[in-house]
Amino acid sequence: MGDQHELTLRDGLKLHLEISERGHNDWIVFTHGIGEHCGRHRYLLNRYCNRFNIALYDLRGHGASEGKRTKIHSFNDYIDDLRELLEFLERDYRMESGRFILYGHSMGALIVSTFVQRVKLNYFAPLKVILSGPPVVPGNLLGKLLASIPTTTKYLAKYWIDLPLRGLVDLHYLSHDTRIYEEYMQDPKNVLAASSHLLLNLIHTACEVYSRPLGLRQANIPLAVVLGSEDKIIDVLAARKYFSSVEIASELLVIKDAYHELHNEIERYREEYFTFIDHFISS
């Protein structure tokens, strides 16, 4: 486990951080997915702390961070929070522009995508970007329907009553390892009934962001995207199409037969995932 910190944000809310700083020049800054928390990604500390300083954090309304569970005013809250985290690392840890990898999983991949598309990359320029299971389009039928009517989804995201929704995603498709589902369901830090407002904002933001390039290729910033071919939580075909024709990834891997949480998959899929990531960050 890294050193634990609290970062007070512009609105007074405190984010929970876990930072491993061992004097390396380069950083990995990781953003997790909806409903979970950064503690589920401590494998990054074990795997990469000998080469990188590592910053994990709980999104607002998630894990040990403050805020009502999965509640946001706008998806921009997450983008501004990531910006403030990077400013904190720059100020307190002397992290330099161009010396950090932005790494996002699931909704975290959308947050990273949105961030790099909207910021001035000549200021907050990552060294590289890694996206695991980016939700270009959701995998379930309702999500696909809402993504197909973006104007309506935008209206619903703004005006629809906020309700806790449970069961829209089949968590059995996180991994072929059945223990992952059981551990997820039993983890008190996970949120099993997400805010409908957040889900609608997620879909609306994905429609906007993935309708045009992210700007990484133009800025000459390498991008790696990795997907599981049997992922039911996101629409794999939509993600493959976007990262093959709109924002063309430097490296795109689709792991045959794998599900959504490639870092938690059974060994043969997990090994292929980390071999890909290891090669990308080392090249």
C-alpha positions in Angstrom: 0.0 0.0 0.0 1.2 3.5 -0.8 1.3 6.4 1.6 -2.2 7.7 2.2 -3.1 11.4 1.8 -6.1 13.6 1.5 -6.4 16.3 -1.2 -8.8 19.1 -0.5 -10.5 20.2 -3.7 -11.8 23.5 -4.9 -15.3 22.8 -3.4 -13.9 21.6 0.0 -14.4 17.9 -0.7 -11.5 15.7 0.2 -10.2 13.0 -2.1 -8.4 9.9 -0.8 -5.0 9.3 -2.4 -2.5 6.5 -2.2 0.9 7.5 -3.4 4.1 5.5 -3.8 7.0 7.9 -4.4 10.4 6.3 -4.6 12.5 8.9 -6.3 11.8 7.8 -9.9 11.5 10.4 -12.7 8.3 9.1 -14.1 4.8 8.5 -12.7 1.8 6.4 -13.3 -1.5 8.2 -12.4 -4.4 5.8 -12.3 -8.1 6.5 -12.5 -10.5 3.6 -11.5 -14.0 2.8 -12.8 -17.6 3.5 -11.6 -18.7 2.1 -8.3 -15.3 0.7 -7.2 -12.2 2.2 -5.5 -8.5 2.5 -6.0 -7.7 -0.3 -3.5 -8.8 -2.7 -6.1 -5.8 -1.6 -8.2 -3.0 -1.9 -5.8 -1.4 -4.5 -8.1 0.0 -1.4 -9.9 2.1 -0.7 -6.8 3.4 -4.2 -6.6 4.1 -4.4 -10.3 5.6 -1.0 -11.2 6.9 0.7 -8.0 10.5 -0.2 -8.9 10.3 1.8 -12.1 7.6 4.4 -11.5 6.2 6.6 -8.8 2.5 5.7 -8.6 -0.6 7.8 -7.7 -3.9 6.1 -7.1 -7.0 7.9 -5.9 -10.7 7.3 -5.1 -13.1 9.3 -7.3 -15.4 11.7 -5.4 -18.3 9.7 -4.0 -16.3 6.5 -4.2 -14.2 4.5 -1.7 -12.7 6.6 1.1 -13.2 9.9 -0.7 -15.9 12.3 0.5 -19.1 13.0 -1.4 -22.5 11.2 -1.7 -22.0 7.8 -3.2 -21.5 8.1 -7.0 -23.2 11.5 -6.9 -21.9 14.3 -9.1 -23.2 17.7 -10.3 -21.6 17.2 -13.7 -19.1 14.7 -15.3 -16.8 17.7 -15.4 -16.3 17.3 -11.7 -14.2 14.2 -12.4 -12.1 16.1 -15.0 -11.5 19.0 -12.7 -10.6 16.6 -9.9 -8.0 14.9 -12.1 -6.6 18.3 -13.0 -6.3 19.2 -9.3 -4.6 15.9 -8.6 -2.0 16.5 -11.3 -1.4 20.1 -10.0 -0.9 18.6 -6.5 1.6 16.1 -7.7 3.4 18.8 -9.7 3.5 21.2 -6.7 4.2 18.8 -3.8 6.1 16.0 -5.5 7.8 17.9 -8.4 6.1 15.7 -11.0 7.0 17.2 -14.4 4.8 17.6 -17.5 5.7 14.9 -20.0 6.9 12.5 -17.2 3.6 10.8 -16.2 1.5 8.1 -17.8 -2.3 8.6 -17.5 -3.9 5.2 -17.1 -7.7 4.7 -16.8 -9.9 1.7 -16.5 -13.6 1.6 -17.6 -15.2 4.9 -16.6 -11.7 5.9 -15.5 -10.7 5.5 -19.2 -13.5 7.9 -20.2 -12.4 10.4 -17.6 -8.8 10.2 -18.9 -10.1 10.5 -22.5 -12.2 13.5 -21.6 -9.3 15.1 -19.8 -6.8 14.8 -22.6 -9.3 16.0 -25.2 -10.2 19.1 -23.2 -6.9 20.3 -21.7 -4.0 22.0 -23.4 -1.7 19.1 -23.9 1.3 21.5 -24.2 0.8 22.2 -20.4 -0.5 18.9 -18.9 1.2 16.7 -21.4 1.3 13.0 -20.4 4.2 10.9 -21.5 1.7 8.1 -22.6 -1.9 7.2 -22.1 -3.4 3.7 -21.4 -7.1 3.0 -21.7 -8.5 -0.3 -20.4 -12.1 -1.2 -21.4 -13.1 2.4 -22.4 -16.9 2.7 -22.5 -17.2 4.2 -26.0 -20.7 2.7 -25.9 -22.2 0.7 -23.0 -22.6 -3.0 -23.5 -26.2 -3.4 -22.3 -29.2 -2.8 -24.4 -30.5 0.2 -22.5 -27.1 1.9 -22.6 -26.8 1.3 -26.4 -30.3 2.7 -26.8 -29.5 5.9 -24.8 -26.2 6.2 -26.7 -28.1 6.1 -30.0 -30.3 9.1 -29.0 -27.7 11.6 -27.5 -30.0 14.6 -27.5 -32.5 12.8 -25.4 -29.8 11.4 -23.1 -28.4 14.9 -22.6 -31.9 16.1 -21.6 -32.4 13.1 -19.2 -28.9 13.6 -17.7 -29.9 17.2 -16.8 -33.5 16.9 -15.7 -34.4 13.3 -14.9 -34.9 12.5 -11.2 -31.8 10.9 -9.7 -32.4 7.3 -8.5 -30.1 4.5 -7.4 -30.0 1.9 -10.1 -28.9 -1.7 -9.5 -28.5 -4.6 -11.8 -28.0 -2.8 -15.1 -24.5 -4.4 -15.4 -24.0 -8.1 -15.0 -21.0 -8.2 -12.7 -20.3 -11.8 -13.5 -18.7 -10.4 -16.7 -16.0 -8.7 -14.7 -13.8 -11.8 -15.0 -13.8 -15.5 -15.7 -12.4 -15.9 -12.2 -15.6 -16.3 -10.1 -13.8 -15.1 -7.0 -13.7 -11.6 -8.5 -17.5 -11.4 -8.6 -17.8 -12.7 -5.0 -15.1 -10.3 -3.7 -16.7 -7.4 -5.5 -20.1 -8.1 -4.0 -18.7 -8.4 -0.5 -16.5 -5.4 -0.6 -18.2 -2.6 1.5 -16.3 0.1 -0.4 -17.9 -0.8 -3.7 -21.2 0.9 -4.7 -23.7 -1.6 -6.1 -26.5 0.8 -6.9 -25.1 3.7 -8.9 -26.7 7.1 -9.3 -28.9 7.3 -12.5 -27.7 10.8 -12.9 -24.1 9.6 -13.1 -25.0 6.8 -15.5 -26.8 9.2 -17.9 -23.9 11.7 -17.6 -21.4 8.9 -18.4 -23.3 7.9 -21.6 -23.8 11.5 -22.7 -20.1 12.4 -22.1 -19.0 9.3 -24.0 -21.2 10.3 -26.9 -19.6 13.7 -27.0 -16.0 12.7 -26.4 -15.9 9.7 -28.7 -17.6 11.6 -31.6 -14.2 13.1 -32.5 -10.5 12.5 -32.0 -8.9 12.9 -28.5 -6.0 14.8 -30.0 -3.2 12.5 -28.8 -2.1 11.4 -32.2 -1.8 15.0 -33.3 0.2 15.8 -30.1 2.4 12.8 -30.8 1.5 11.2 -27.4 1.4 7.4 -27.6 -1.9 5.7 -26.8 -2.5 2.1 -25.8 -6.0 0.6 -25.7 -6.8 -2.9 -24.5 -10.1 -4.7 -24.7 -11.5 -8.1 -23.9 -13.3 -9.6 -26.9 -16.2 -11.0 -24.8 -16.6 -7.9 -22.6 -20.4 -7.4 -22.0 -20.0 -4.2 -19.9 -18.9 -2.1 -22.9 -19.6 -2.4 -26.6 -16.3 -3.9 -27.8 -17.1 -3.4 -31.5 -17.8 0.3 -31.0 -14.5 0.7 -29.1 -12.5 -1.1 -31.7 -14.1 1.0 -34.5 -13.3 4.3 -32.7 -9.7 3.5 -31.8 -9.1 2.1 -35.3 -10.5 4.9 -37.3 -11.1 8.1 -35.3 -8.5 8.3 -32.6 -6.1 5.7 -34.0 -4.3 4.0 -31.1 -0.6 3.6 -31.3 -1.2 0.0 -30.0 -4.6 -1.7 -29.8 -5.0 -5.2 -28.3 -8.2 -7.2 -28.2 -7.7 -10.2 -25.9 -9.7 -13.1 -27.3 -12.4 -14.5 -25.0 -11.5 -12.1 -22.1 -14.0 -10.1 -20.1 -13.9 -6.5 -18.7 -11.4 -6.5 -15.8 -8.3 -7.8 -17.6 -6.1 -7.2 -14.6 -8.3 -9.6 -12.6 -8.8 -12.2 -15.3 -7.7 -15.8 -15.2 -4.0 -16.3 -15.8 -3.8 -16.8 -19.5 -5.7 -13.5 -20.2 -4.1 -11.6 -17.4 -0.6 -12.5 -18.5 -1.4 -11.3 -22.1 -2.7 -8.1 -20.7 0.3 -7.3 -18.5 2.7 -8.4 -21.2 1.1 -5.8 -23.4 1.1 -3.1 -20.8 4.7 -3.8 -19.8 5.9 -3.6 -23.4 4.0 -0.3 -23.9 5.3 1.5 -20.9 8.9 0.3 -21.5 9.1 1.1 -25.2 
